[in-house]
Amino acid sequence: MVKDGKYYAELVEKYCAPNYEPIPVVLSRAEGIYAYDIDGKKYMDMLSAYSALSHGHRHPEIIRALIEQCEKLTLTSRAFHNDKLGEFLKKMCELTGFERALPMNTGAEAVETALKAMRKWAYEVKGVRRESARIIAASNNFHGRTIGVISMSTKGPSRENFGPLLPCVDIVPFNDAAALEAAITEDTACFIVEPIQGEGGVIVPDDDYLPKVREICDKCNILLCIDEIQTGLGRTGKMFCFEHYGVRPDVLTIGKALGGGVYPVSLVCAGAEILSLMKPGTHGSTFGGNPVAAAVGMASIDILIKEKLVERCADSGAYLMKKLAEMKLKNVTEIRGKGLLIGVEFAKPVAHEAAISLMEAGILAKDARPTTIRFAPPLIITREQIDEALVIIEKVFSSLPD
Ligand SMILES: *Cc1c(COP(=O)(O)O)cnc(C)c1O
């Protein structure tokens, strides 16, 4: 039997729940911004595993940190201390400017943890009536896939037939501060929002949205949680996207790129008045804060800083957006985003077709919505590599059907 691409894809189709619809390419090797399929064909990765590969594939220092830690100590559970977690959390608190951080594994877990902590704060600090704390979220959000998190979703397939979901969730339109203010009651614990909606199609709010949201949250005594799982760690040209808007959240969730493209690492960061409420027995995770995660997380941050990836992203993102706009691509109505989180909007629902044609031409990207394709290459991408991508993008887009 020939073990070709079709063979591997069909195994997944046969044995996996069909919960994804992958672009038909089977990768077996990657390095930096390039990935190779099982036939050795080379692709430029312009999705970066939804921003989890910001450092590129298999960054040598991240791989080294992973292997070195694996050779010493991999898991203790939080029943015991290990010699890595403390230094990782110190680094993260210094980086984010928060007093405390709570380690988890996936992004959805970080969001769940943030919701739990903010509800606890609502009862124990704000004084909300028992069992009535409300959470406000923005329409078109993406915060993950657990039951608690999808209770905030406004997308049909994310919610349908998974209920009953969490009660006491209120949805307000994204980019509408007045609607947020109108939705707040004395039972409201928090508002959770992405600074740019990534999965929702790279939706960038007005410049004054988050500042207004911050003001409203302060005035009404509710917590502001900014979910930077996709936008954080340099992706938008600042270490955190909220820096573009001159605001700070009360609670911050980080994940994806924190794991350096090799390991799931997520964190909730907040002030002591919130995270100190999470006493022994209230919350935990067997793998959360394990020494491998801590070693990888520290390496990821060290590399971001040492290789100036945040500054490079600001620069190359501006360049890529400008060039894309100048090319006046056929059927494209808008180019939007910040840094290297860029959405290209088509006049018609051709984004999936575009993603497949791009793959065939050697670029890996994915449709975020039927009319939107997202370009989010690793932050290590160079000008020359961007130019290389632009040639392909122009060619592929000009051959899309009218
Ligand atoms: C990807 C993402 C999540 C969920 O992260 P997982 O690791 O897939 O659970 C949460 N919030 C945002 C903004 C994301 O982009």
The ligand as an SDF file (V2000), in Angstrom:
LIG
                    3D

 15 15  0  0  0  0  0  0  0  0999 V2000
   -7.7650   30.1850   20.2240 C   0  0  0  0  0  0  0  0  0  0  0  0
   -8.4590   31.0700   21.1790 C   0  0  0  0  0  0  0  0  0  0  0  0
   -8.9840   30.5820   22.3880 C   0  0  0  0  0  0  0  0  0  0  0  0
   -8.9890   29.1060   22.7360 C   0  0  0  0  0  0  0  0  0  0  0  0
   -7.7270   28.5390   22.8190 O   0  0  0  0  0  0  0  0  0  0  0  0
   -7.5750   26.9350   22.7770 P   0  0  0  0  0  0  0  0  0  0  0  0
   -6.1350   26.7090   23.1320 O   0  0  0  0  0  0  0  0  0  0  0  0
   -7.9070   26.4960   21.3920 O   0  0  0  0  0  0  0  0  0  0  0  0
   -8.5100   26.3830   23.7860 O   0  0  0  0  0  0  0  0  0  0  0  0
   -9.5500   31.4860   23.2640 C   0  0  0  0  0  0  0  0  0  0  0  0
   -9.6230   32.7830   22.9640 N   0  0  0  0  0  0  0  0  0  0  0  0
   -9.1450   33.2950   21.8140 C   0  0  0  0  0  0  0  0  0  0  0  0
   -9.2350   34.7590   21.5560 C   0  0  0  0  0  0  0  0  0  0  0  0
   -8.5720   32.4550   20.8670 C   0  0  0  0  0  0  0  0  0  0  0  0
   -8.1450   32.9480   19.7100 O   0  0  0  0  0  0  0  0  0  0  0  0
  1  2  1  0
  2  3  1  0
  2 14  2  0
  3  4  1  0
  3 10  2  0
  4  5  1  0
  5  6  1  0
  6  7  2  0
  6  8  1  0
  6  9  1  0
 10 11  1  0
 11 12  2  0
 12 13  1  0
 12 14  1  0
 14 15  1  0
M  END
$$$$
